Amino acid sequence: MNKKYYSLGLAALIALVLVIGTQSCSIPKSRYMHYAERIAQSEMQHNPELWMTDGVQQPKWEYTHGLMARSFVQLYQATGDTAYLGYVNRFADRMIAEDGTILTYKQSIYNMDRIQGGNFLIMLNEIDPQPRYTIAIETLREQLNGQPRTSEGGFWHKQVYPCQMWLDGLFTGTTFYARYSAWKEDAAAWDDIVNQFRVVDKHTLKPNGLNYHGWDESRQMAWADSITGCSQETWGRAEGWYLMALCDVLDLMPREHSGRNELMAILNRVCESLLVYQDSATHTWYQVPDRPNDEGNYRESTCTAMYAYAMAHGANKGYLPIAYLDAARKAIDGLWVNAVRENEDGTVSLTNCCAVAGLGGTPFRSGTYDYYIHERIRDDDPKGLGPFILASIELANAR
């Protein structure tokens, strides 16, 4: 064979292999980053200022805003698009005064939800250090010094909910505790952080490997079992908060800490249990995830996005087997096909989001199956949008 044509043929073959290889790697990346940016850009169009998310009428320091801010910071880090960072910076400018005062924040109510925003503040401070951020972060950390605890050292979810731990609080409060401790290199805090998961898992673990939504140590609440103190059901989003919290804390804690394997074991157990209940048609999960065939249950978007994030992130980091990437891809693709609506103005909306659910309070929330399936459903809940963005980023960067 003529050496010239042999060389050209070999070069063409190598080029074709490279093109095919590049396409096979880049197609999922472009698809999932497209998902993340469409969701984010639509949210910026729906709510030109971040404080407007969650349907609020006035600026409020709330965990939902903290979650959205964190997701936009990570999207900026993934894309380099400063529009996403600017969206968060404007929110921080609105909420954090020059003296570090946080608008609408009240430490005295000892609500774990109110310190979640410290996560994005630490992230912002790493990008653009400002004294007011540091003051605000320290203010939030101070709340934990007085946060009421159970007899085993678990933080109460809120002061108005005595003796109660909810899965939600592990994400809203304990992740900030971990991020602050990593930031300050506070090695002594990690035993306490691990203990938060140990206590709540000990008391909320179900025979099927999932967790009950909440636990009342006093067993006085009407929703609590008189013997175990647990609520009656697994709520999809509460389990999602739990998984996201485990991933965040594992990212931040020292690799040599003795509790690391314990947290990874919980993450693996819950994710393995959830695979049993992933819908075979849409690859999403239900509002009450372990009762998929019961009347009135529905495929719920916020918990699905959270599970997808945890599975993708866990697989990317080596906390979970790599096979979980497939479950996460199917879940996000399932949401995109079945729950993301194209709007007339060119934006998209995430549908089938449970607006809110809890335990106790006024009016009283019973935590029964009937209660969860009848809570309000809405579009574009930030508790779904944020995790959807985070999950899509993870899948775009998957190994």
C-alpha positions in Angstrom: 0.0 0.0 0.0 1.2 3.5 -0.8 2.6 4.9 2.4 1.1 8.3 1.7 -2.5 6.9 1.5 -1.8 4.6 4.5 -0.8 7.6 6.6 -3.8 9.6 5.4 -6.1 6.6 6.2 -4.6 6.1 9.6 -5.0 9.8 10.4 -8.6 9.8 9.2 -9.3 6.7 11.4 -7.7 8.3 14.4 -9.7 11.5 13.8 -12.9 9.6 13.5 -12.2 7.7 16.7 -11.5 11.0 18.5 -14.7 12.6 17.1 -16.8 9.6 18.2 -15.1 9.6 21.6 -15.6 13.3 22.1 -19.2 13.1 21.1 -19.9 10.2 23.4 -18.5 12.1 26.3 -19.8 15.6 25.4 -23.4 14.7 24.6 -24.5 14.0 28.2 -22.5 16.9 29.4 -24.1 19.4 27.0 -27.6 17.9 27.7 -27.4 18.2 31.5 -25.7 21.6 31.6 -28.5 22.7 29.2 -31.0 21.5 31.7 -29.3 23.4 34.6 -29.0 26.6 32.6 -32.6 26.5 31.2 -33.9 26.1 34.8 -31.7 28.8 36.2 -32.3 31.3 33.4 -36.1 30.7 33.6 -36.0 31.3 37.4 -34.1 34.6 36.8 -36.8 35.6 34.3 -39.7 34.6 36.6 -38.0 36.2 39.7 -35.6 39.0 38.5 -34.3 39.2 42.1 -33.4 36.1 44.1 -35.3 37.3 47.2 -38.5 37.0 45.2 -38.3 33.2 44.9 -40.7 31.1 46.9 -43.5 33.6 46.2 -42.5 36.0 49.0 -43.6 39.6 48.9 -40.8 41.1 50.9 -37.1 40.1 51.3 -36.8 37.3 53.9 -33.8 35.3 55.2 -35.0 31.8 54.6 -33.5 28.4 53.9 -35.2 28.2 50.4 -33.3 31.4 49.4 -30.1 30.0 50.8 -30.5 26.8 48.7 -31.2 28.8 45.5 -28.2 31.0 46.2 -25.9 28.0 46.7 -27.1 26.4 43.5 -26.4 29.6 41.5 -23.0 29.9 43.0 -22.2 26.4 41.9 -23.6 27.0 38.5 -21.3 30.0 38.2 -18.4 27.9 39.2 -19.4 25.3 36.6 -19.9 27.7 33.7 -18.0 30.9 34.5 -21.1 32.9 33.6 -21.0 35.9 36.0 -24.8 36.5 35.5 -25.4 33.7 38.0 -22.9 35.1 40.5 -24.4 38.5 40.1 -27.9 37.2 40.9 -26.5 35.9 44.2 -24.4 39.0 44.9 -27.5 41.3 44.6 -29.3 39.1 47.1 -26.4 39.2 49.5 -26.3 43.0 49.1 -30.0 43.2 49.9 -29.8 40.9 52.9 -26.5 41.7 54.6 -25.9 45.2 55.9 -22.4 46.8 56.0 -22.2 46.0 59.7 -23.0 42.4 59.1 -26.7 42.5 60.3 -28.9 40.0 58.5 -32.2 41.3 57.4 -35.2 39.6 59.1 -32.9 37.1 60.9 -33.7 36.5 64.6 -31.3 34.3 66.6 -33.6 34.2 69.6 -36.2 31.9 67.9 -33.6 29.1 67.5 -34.8 27.8 64.2 -32.4 25.5 62.3 -33.9 26.6 59.0 -32.6 30.1 59.5 -28.9 29.2 59.4 -28.9 27.4 56.1 -28.0 30.6 54.2 -24.6 30.6 56.0 -23.5 28.0 53.4 -23.8 30.3 50.4 -22.2 33.1 52.5 -19.1 31.1 53.2 -19.0 30.2 49.4 -19.3 33.9 48.5 -16.7 34.9 51.0 -14.3 32.5 49.4 -14.9 34.1 46.0 -14.9 37.7 47.3 -14.0 38.1 51.0 -15.9 40.8 52.7 -16.0 41.7 56.5 -19.8 41.9 56.5 -20.0 38.3 55.3 -17.7 37.2 58.1 -19.7 39.0 60.7 -23.0 37.5 59.4 -21.5 34.0 59.3 -20.3 34.3 62.9 -23.7 35.5 63.9 -25.3 32.3 62.4 -22.7 30.1 64.0 -23.4 31.6 67.4 -27.0 30.3 67.2 -25.8 26.8 67.5 -24.2 27.6 70.9 -27.7 28.1 72.3 -29.7 25.7 70.1 -31.7 23.4 72.4 -30.8 19.7 72.2 -32.2 16.3 72.9 -30.8 14.2 75.8 -28.4 12.6 73.3 -27.2 15.9 71.9 -29.3 16.2 68.8 -30.4 19.7 67.9 -34.1 20.5 68.2 -35.5 21.4 64.8 -36.9 24.6 66.2 -37.4 26.0 69.7 -41.2 26.0 69.1 -41.0 22.3 68.4 -39.5 21.0 71.7 -37.6 17.7 71.8 -38.1 17.2 68.1 -35.6 16.2 65.4 -36.7 16.3 61.7 -34.7 15.0 58.8 -35.0 18.4 57.3 -32.9 20.0 60.0 -29.8 17.9 59.0 -29.7 19.9 55.8 -30.9 23.3 56.9 -28.7 23.5 60.0 -26.1 20.7 60.3 -24.6 21.4 56.8 -23.8 24.9 57.8 -22.3 23.6 61.0 -20.0 21.4 58.9 -19.1 24.1 56.4 -18.2 26.5 59.1 -16.2 23.9 60.9 -14.2 23.1 57.7 -13.7 26.8 57.1 -12.4 27.4 60.6 -10.6 24.0 60.7 -12.4 23.2 63.9 -11.5 19.6 64.3 -13.3 19.3 67.7 -16.7 19.9 66.1 -16.8 16.8 63.9 -17.8 14.4 66.6 -20.8 16.6 67.4 -21.7 16.9 63.7 -21.6 13.1 63.2 -23.7 12.6 66.3 -26.5 14.6 64.7 -26.9 12.0 62.0 -26.3 9.1 64.5 -29.1 10.3 66.8 -31.7 11.0 64.1 -30.9 7.8 62.2 -31.1 5.7 65.4 -34.6 7.0 66.1 -36.1 7.3 62.7 -34.9 4.2 60.9 -37.6 2.1 59.3 -37.4 -1.7 58.6 -37.3 -0.9 54.8 -34.1 1.1 55.2 -35.8 4.6 54.8 -36.5 7.0 57.6 -39.6 8.5 59.3 -40.0 12.2 58.8 -39.5 13.2 62.4 -39.0 12.0 66.0 -40.3 13.5 69.2 -38.1 12.4 72.2 -40.9 13.4 74.6 -43.5 11.4 72.8 -46.0 14.2 73.6 -46.9 15.3 70.1 -50.1 13.9 68.7 -48.3 12.9 65.5 -45.7 10.8 67.5 -45.9 7.1 68.2 -46.4 6.6 71.9 -43.5 4.1 72.1 -41.0 5.2 69.4 -41.8 8.9 69.2 -41.7 8.7 65.4 -44.1 10.2 62.9 -46.1 7.8 60.8 -44.6 8.0 57.3 -41.5 8.6 55.1 -42.0 12.0 53.4 -40.2 12.1 50.1 -38.6 15.6 50.5 -37.5 15.0 54.1 -35.6 11.9 52.9 -34.1 14.1 50.2 -32.9 16.7 52.6 -31.3 13.9 54.6 -29.4 12.5 51.6 -28.2 16.0 50.5 -27.0 16.7 54.0 -25.0 13.4 54.1 -23.3 14.3 50.8 -22.5 17.9 51.9 -21.0 16.8 55.2 -19.0 14.0 53.6 -17.5 16.5 51.3 -16.4 18.8 54.1 -15.3 16.4 56.9 -11.7 15.3 57.4 -11.1 12.1 55.5 -9.5 10.5 58.5 -12.5 11.1 60.8 -13.8 7.9 62.4 -17.4 8.8 61.6 -16.9 9.0 57.8 -17.7 5.3 57.2 -20.8 5.6 59.4 -22.2 8.4 57.3 -21.3 6.6 54.0 -23.1 3.5 55.3 -26.3 5.5 55.9 -26.1 7.1 52.5 -25.7 3.8 50.8 -28.5 2.2 52.8 -31.0 4.9 52.0 -30.1 5.1 48.3 -30.3 1.3 48.0 -33.7 1.3 49.6 -34.9 4.1 47.3 -34.0 2.2 44.2 -36.7 -0.3 45.0 -39.3 2.4 44.7 -38.1 4.3 41.7 -41.0 4.4 39.2 -40.3 2.1 36.3 -42.0 4.3 33.7 -40.8 7.8 34.6 -37.8 6.9 36.8 -39.1 9.5 39.4 -40.2 9.0 43.0 -43.5 9.6 44.8 -44.5 12.1 47.5 -44.7 9.2 50.0 -41.9 7.1 48.3 -42.5 3.7 49.8 -46.2 3.7 49.0 -46.1 4.2 45.3 -49.2 2.1 44.5 -51.5 3.6 47.1 -54.4 5.8 46.1 -53.7 9.5 45.7 -49.9 9.3 45.8 -48.2 11.2 43.0 -44.8 11.5 41.4 -43.2 14.4 43.2 -40.5 16.6 41.6 -38.6 18.0 44.6 -37.7 14.7 46.2 -36.8 13.2 42.8 -34.3 16.0 42.1 -32.8 15.6 45.6 -32.4 11.9 45.2 -30.8 12.4 41.8 -28.4 14.9 43.2 -27.4 12.7 46.0 -26.9 9.6 43.8 -25.0 11.5 41.1 -22.8 13.4 43.7 -22.2 10.3 45.7 -21.2 8.3 42.7 -18.9 11.1 41.5 -17.2 11.3 44.8 -16.9 7.6 45.4 -19.4 7.5 48.3 -21.7 5.3 46.3 -21.1 2.7 43.6 -20.7 4.3 40.1 -23.9 2.5 39.0 -25.9 5.2 40.8 -25.1 7.6 38.0 -27.5 5.7 35.8 -30.3 6.0 38.3 -29.6 9.7 38.6 -29.5 10.2 34.8 -32.8 8.4 34.4 -34.4 10.5 37.2 -33.4 13.9 35.8 -34.3 12.9 32.2 -37.6 11.6 33.6 -38.3 14.9 35.2 -37.3 16.8 32.1 -39.7 14.8 30.0 -42.6 14.4 32.4 -42.5 17.3 34.8 -40.8 20.2 33.0 -43.2 22.4 31.1 -42.3 24.7 28.2 -44.0 28.1 28.7 -45.3 30.5 26.1 -42.7 33.1 27.1 -39.8 30.7 26.3 -39.1 29.8 29.9 -39.6 26.4 31.5 -41.3 25.4 34.8 -40.8 22.5 37.1 -44.2 21.1 37.9 -45.6 18.6 40.5 -43.7 20.2 43.4 -45.1 19.7 47.0 -45.3 23.3 48.3 -44.7 22.5 52.0 -45.2 19.8 54.6 -44.3 19.5 58.2 -45.4 18.1 61.6 -47.5 19.7 64.3 -47.9 23.5 64.3 -51.1 25.5 63.7 -53.1 24.4 61.8 -52.0 21.0 63.1 -50.1 18.7 60.6 -50.7 15.1 61.4 -48.0 13.4 59.3 -50.4 10.8 58.1 -50.4 9.4 54.5 -53.6 11.4 53.8 -52.0 14.6 55.1 -48.9 14.3 52.8 -50.8 13.5 49.6 -53.2 16.5 50.1 -50.7 19.2 50.7 -50.6 21.9 48.0 -48.8 21.2 44.7 -47.3 24.0 42.8 -44.8 24.9 40.0 -41.2 26.1 40.4 -40.8 25.5 44.0 -37.2 26.4 44.9 -36.8 23.2 46.9 -37.0 21.5 43.6 -35.3 24.0 41.3 -32.1 24.2 43.4 -31.6 20.4 43.6 -32.5 20.1 39.9 -29.7 22.5 39.0 -27.2 20.8 41.4 -28.1 17.3 40.1 -27.7 18.5 36.5 -24.3 20.0 37.2 -23.2 16.7 38.8 -24.3 14.7 35.7 -22.6 17.2 33.4 -19.4 16.5 35.2 -19.9 12.8 35.7 -16.9 10.5 35.2 
